[in-house]
Amino acid sequence: MGNEYIEAARVFHEITKHSYTSVRASPHFLDWDNKPMPYKIYPGAASVALPRDLNLSSTPTLAALSSYMPAEFSAAIDTAALTRILFCADGLTRQKRVGDDDYHFRAAASAGALYPIEIYVAASDVDGLESGLYHFSPADLRMTGLRRGDWRGYIASAAAKRPSVLHARVVIAMSAIYWRSEWKYRARAYRYCYWDAGTILANMLAAAAAEEISAEVITAFDDPALEALLGIDTEREGMIALVALGRTEQSAAPSPAAEPLTLETIPLSSNEVAYPDLVKIHRESRLVTADELATVAAAKLDSARPIPSTGAIHLDTITSEESAGLGETILRRGSSRAFAQEAITAAELATIMAASSEHPQADFPPLTDTYLIVNAATGLEPGAYYYDRDARAFELLKAGSFRGEAGYLCLEQPLGMDCSALVVYMADLERALAAFGNRGYGDAHLEAGILGGRAYLAAYSLGRGATGLTFYDDDTSKFFAPHAGGKSPLLMVAIGVPRSRTKA
């Protein structure tokens, strides 16, 4: 029925909620023989090798997270800078052999390490790279050539003529191959794909800032036009976001006709399973008419209801120079498998929250709010908190030790109980849907993923650990009530002191 039929998002959200009963009543067994391949491969297609001497940025991570380069002052982009941005966003950082399986770990966190996000690159003004449309291959640090020419004009037309796209040096297009995540998470994978895109964007935006290159995220676009350009199967791969990198005064040349792509790709599994609930929300969130696109591109978010304050707690933060360089953080980052039930300092927690809470330069407004369960932060009382992203202040909602509750809410995983702080990103989904239709559902999850991805980077830059977690939906909302009335949890990130291997 289209993007304005917001009952589709309401129903999808409700039927994909986790509860104590639901996770026990619907057992799902993983078919390891049918696990999808984590890479999209175009056999026989011509590709371009990217520089391997990356010389990753030594810019302090906290500085990169808090910086934004205005487009008019954005630096030029060469192949080396573009490669560093792509590698920091989704590059292959390490491999590990476990039994008979090889595990490939990427620069950004991914739910279940399934990596459903694909990156396409429309380059128009990159020193050392022919203008054209490419697909980025993290496995071997190459780009497969899909189309020759300058495609900025085509993409800008599909993105409501967004000026940042029309004048970009590079436009990144991000999509999700749903089956990769569906294999484990079934229909709820739709949410997780946006989380994964968000963590990739967190890395990408930080890397662009370190290169002094402007970056803007765009989610209002004509889906069929971009699907045709990228040659993706619209039933199994969906558009997530665009990113306009840099600025050039060079006028966009008329784009060639987007003839159908005939490049074949290797099947991901012997048998792909489609989950109708995911297929439905994907279809109902696409913008397929000029009117739908215009409505979303011009939409304004209604004013949020006032949030009563019981007193702001401002904490000292750590200077950016005390954080590790961005390149070092990217290579160090992982997902902590266990925490030591030890305290971090209040300054560390305040720094992580401040560095991760800035809304990105984007065509959609802030949609999420941040809550925490603080288990152990020296200098801050244990309890449940609301974090004011604008004021960079904590507000105590209820004091006490809630380790047990934190562990229960994240599907009874010890990580929530053992961490120093459990960060919970929540949103008033009705408010987002009223403004942006079903598109707002994805935008809210995408923003949560960006903020969560930034929390990862900030934590690891300070020598701490982090991991993303899922949750019991309604129980989480009830825990933070009445302050979080009407809000739904979107993502949890546990932050703390990783347990050493010897202790484990």
SVG drawing of the C-alpha trace seen along z (x, -y; Angstrom):
<svg xmlns="http://www.w3.org/2000/svg" viewBox="-2 -27 54 56">
<polyline fill="none" stroke="black" stroke-width="0.4" points="0.0,0.0 3.0,-2.3 5.1,-4.3 2.2,-6.2 0.5,-3.0 2.3,-3.1 0.2,-0.2 2.8,2.0 5.6,0.8 3.4,1.0 2.5,4.6 6.0,5.6 7.4,4.1 4.9,5.9 5.3,9.3 9.1,9.2 9.3,8.3 11.2,10.6 9.6,11.6 10.5,14.2 7.8,16.4 8.4,15.8 12.1,16.8 11.1,20.1 8.0,20.8 9.6,20.4 12.9,22.3 15.0,21.7 17.8,24.0 20.7,22.8 21.4,24.8 25.1,24.4 25.4,26.2 23.2,23.4 25.0,20.5 25.2,17.6 28.5,16.5 29.5,13.0 30.6,11.5 28.9,10.5 31.1,11.8 30.8,11.0 32.8,13.8 34.7,12.8 34.0,9.1 36.8,6.6 38.0,5.1 40.4,2.4 43.0,3.2 43.0,0.6 46.2,-0.5 47.2,1.8 49.7,-0.5 46.9,-2.2 48.7,-4.3 45.5,-4.6 44.8,-7.9 46.5,-8.7 43.9,-11.4 42.6,-10.8 39.4,-8.8 37.5,-11.2 38.4,-14.1 37.3,-12.2 34.0,-11.3 33.2,-15.0 34.4,-16.6 32.5,-17.5 34.1,-19.2 31.8,-21.7 31.4,-20.9 32.9,-24.2 36.2,-23.4 36.3,-19.7 39.6,-18.3 40.1,-16.6 39.8,-12.8 42.4,-10.6 42.3,-6.8 44.3,-6.4 41.9,-8.5 38.9,-6.7 40.5,-3.3 41.1,-4.3 37.5,-5.4 36.2,-2.2 38.5,0.0 37.7,-1.8 34.0,-1.4 33.8,2.3 37.3,3.6 38.5,7.1 40.6,6.6 41.5,10.1 40.7,13.8 40.4,16.6 40.1,20.4 37.7,22.0 37.4,25.8 36.6,26.2 35.3,22.7 37.1,19.5 35.8,16.4 36.3,13.0 36.1,10.0 35.4,6.6 36.1,3.0 32.5,2.4 30.4,4.5 27.7,6.7 24.9,8.7 26.0,12.3 29.0,11.4 26.8,12.0 27.7,8.7 24.5,8.1 25.6,4.7 26.9,4.1 28.8,0.9 28.7,-0.6 30.8,-3.5 29.9,-6.2 33.2,-8.0 33.2,-11.2 36.2,-13.3 38.8,-11.0 42.4,-11.4 43.7,-8.1 40.3,-6.5 38.2,-6.5 34.7,-7.9 32.3,-5.1 30.1,-2.9 31.9,-0.2 31.1,2.5 33.5,2.6 34.9,6.0 36.2,6.1 37.6,9.6 40.5,8.6 40.3,4.8 39.2,4.4 36.4,2.7 34.4,4.4 33.5,2.1 29.8,2.0 29.3,-1.1 31.5,-3.7 30.8,-7.4 29.7,-10.1 26.4,-9.0 26.0,-12.0 23.2,-13.5 21.3,-10.2 21.7,-9.7 20.9,-13.3 17.7,-13.0 16.8,-9.9 17.6,-11.7 15.2,-14.7 18.1,-16.7 20.0,-16.8 22.8,-19.4 25.3,-17.4 24.8,-14.5 24.9,-16.6 28.2,-18.2 29.8,-15.2 33.2,-13.8 32.0,-10.3 28.5,-8.9 28.4,-5.8 25.3,-3.6 24.6,-1.1 22.2,1.8 21.3,4.9 21.1,8.5 18.5,9.6 19.1,13.3 22.5,13.0 20.9,11.8 17.6,13.7 19.5,17.0 19.9,16.5 17.4,13.8 14.5,14.5 12.1,11.5 13.6,9.5 16.7,9.3 15.2,6.2 16.0,4.3 19.5,5.7 20.4,4.7 19.8,1.1 22.0,1.5 24.8,3.0 24.5,0.1 24.6,-2.3 27.8,-0.9 29.4,-1.0 28.3,-4.6 29.8,-5.5 33.2,-4.2 32.8,-5.8 31.9,-9.2 34.8,-9.2 37.2,-8.2 35.9,-10.9 36.3,-13.5 39.9,-12.3 40.6,-12.9 38.9,-16.4 36.3,-15.3 32.7,-16.3 30.0,-13.5 26.2,-13.6 23.9,-10.7 20.7,-10.6 17.8,-8.2 15.1,-9.9 15.5,-8.6 13.7,-6.8 14.3,-3.2 13.5,-1.7 15.8,-4.2 18.7,-3.2 17.9,0.5 18.0,0.3 21.3,-1.6 23.0,0.9 21.4,3.9 20.1,5.4 17.4,8.0 14.6,6.0 13.1,9.0 16.2,9.9 18.4,6.8 17.1,3.4 18.6,-0.1 19.5,-1.5 21.3,-4.9 23.5,-7.1 26.5,-9.0 27.8,-12.1 31.5,-12.5 33.4,-15.7 32.5,-18.6 33.6,-19.6 32.6,-22.6 32.9,-20.5 29.4,-20.2 27.9,-16.8 28.0,-15.5 24.7,-14.1 24.5,-10.5 24.4,-7.8 21.2,-5.7 21.1,-3.1 20.9,0.0 20.1,3.2 23.2,4.8 23.8,8.3 26.7,9.2 26.1,12.5 26.8,13.0 27.6,16.2 24.7,17.6 25.1,17.0 23.6,20.3 22.2,23.4 18.7,22.4 17.6,18.9 14.5,18.6 12.2,15.6 10.4,14.4 7.1,12.8 6.9,10.3 10.3,8.9 9.4,8.8 6.3,6.9 7.9,4.2 10.7,3.8 8.1,3.3 6.0,0.9 9.0,-1.2 10.2,-1.8 9.6,-5.2 8.3,-4.4 6.5,-7.5 7.6,-11.1 4.9,-12.2 6.2,-9.7 9.8,-10.9 8.7,-14.6 6.6,-14.1 9.4,-12.3 12.1,-14.7 10.1,-17.7 8.8,-16.1 9.2,-17.9 9.2,-16.1 6.6,-17.1 7.9,-18.7 8.6,-16.1 6.7,-16.1 8.6,-17.8 10.8,-15.5 10.5,-16.4 13.9,-16.8 14.8,-15.9 18.3,-17.4 21.2,-17.3 24.4,-15.6 27.4,-17.0 30.6,-15.0 34.1,-15.8 35.3,-14.2 38.6,-13.0 40.4,-15.1 40.5,-13.7 44.3,-13.5 44.1,-10.8 42.3,-8.5 44.0,-6.1 44.3,-7.1 41.4,-6.2 43.3,-3.7 44.6,-1.9 41.0,-1.9 39.6,-0.4 42.1,2.4 41.6,3.0 37.8,2.9 35.9,6.1 32.9,7.3 33.7,8.1 32.7,11.7 32.7,11.2 33.1,8.4 34.9,8.5 32.3,6.8 34.8,4.0 34.1,0.3 35.1,-2.2 35.4,-5.8 32.6,-8.3 34.8,-10.4 35.2,-7.5 31.5,-6.9 30.8,-10.6 33.4,-10.8 32.0,-7.7 28.4,-9.1 29.4,-12.6 31.5,-11.3 28.8,-8.9 25.7,-11.1 26.2,-13.8 23.6,-13.4 25.3,-12.9 25.0,-15.4 21.9,-13.8 18.6,-14.5 16.6,-13.2 16.5,-14.7 17.4,-13.1 14.9,-10.4 16.4,-8.5 16.8,-9.0 19.4,-7.4 19.0,-5.6 21.4,-3.7 21.7,-1.2 24.9,-2.1 26.3,0.9 29.8,-0.3 31.2,-3.7 33.5,-5.2 32.1,-8.6 28.6,-8.0 25.9,-6.3 24.6,-3.0 21.1,-3.2 18.9,-3.9 19.6,-7.1 18.4,-9.2 21.2,-10.8 20.4,-14.3 22.2,-14.3 22.0,-18.1 23.1,-19.1 25.6,-16.2 24.2,-15.4 23.0,-12.4 19.7,-12.3 19.1,-9.8 15.7,-8.1 16.1,-5.5 19.0,-4.7 20.1,-1.2 21.9,1.9 20.2,3.3 22.7,5.8 20.1,8.5 17.6,6.5 20.3,5.5 21.2,9.1 17.6,10.1 16.6,7.4 19.3,8.3 17.8,11.8 19.4,13.0 22.9,12.7 25.7,12.3 27.1,9.4 24.4,7.1 24.9,8.0 28.7,7.9 29.3,4.7 30.0,1.4 27.1,-0.3 24.3,0.8 23.4,-1.8 19.8,-1.6 18.8,-3.6 15.0,-4.1 12.6,-6.0 9.0,-7.3 8.3,-5.3 4.8,-6.8 6.3,-10.2 8.8,-9.0 6.2,-7.2 3.8,-10.2 6.5,-12.3 8.3,-10.0 5.9,-7.1 7.4,-3.6 10.7,-5.1 11.0,-6.6 11.1,-3.1 14.4,-2.4 15.7,-5.9 15.3,-5.4 17.1,-2.1 19.8,-3.5 20.4,-6.4 20.6,-4.0 23.2,-2.0 25.3,-5.1 25.2,-6.1 26.0,-2.6 28.8,-2.3 30.3,-5.5 30.0,-4.2 32.0,-1.2 34.8,-3.4 34.9,-5.7 35.1,-2.8 37.8,-1.0 39.8,-4.2 40.0,-4.4 41.0,-0.8 37.6,0.4 35.3,2.9 31.8,2.9 29.3,5.2 25.9,4.8 22.9,6.7 19.3,7.4 16.6,7.4 13.1,8.1 11.2,5.2 8.3,4.5 10.2,5.4 12.8,2.8 10.2,0.1 8.6,1.0 11.9,0.8 12.5,-2.8 8.9,-3.9 7.3,-6.3 10.2,-8.5 10.4,-6.5 6.6,-6.3 5.7,-5.6 9.2,-4.7 10.5,-1.4 14.1,-0.1 16.0,0.1 19.5,1.3 21.6,2.0 25.4,1.5 27.2,2.9 30.3,1.0 32.9,2.2 36.2,3.8 36.8,7.0 37.5,10.1 40.9,11.4 41.4,14.7 43.1,16.2 40.2,15.2 37.7,16.5"/>
</svg>
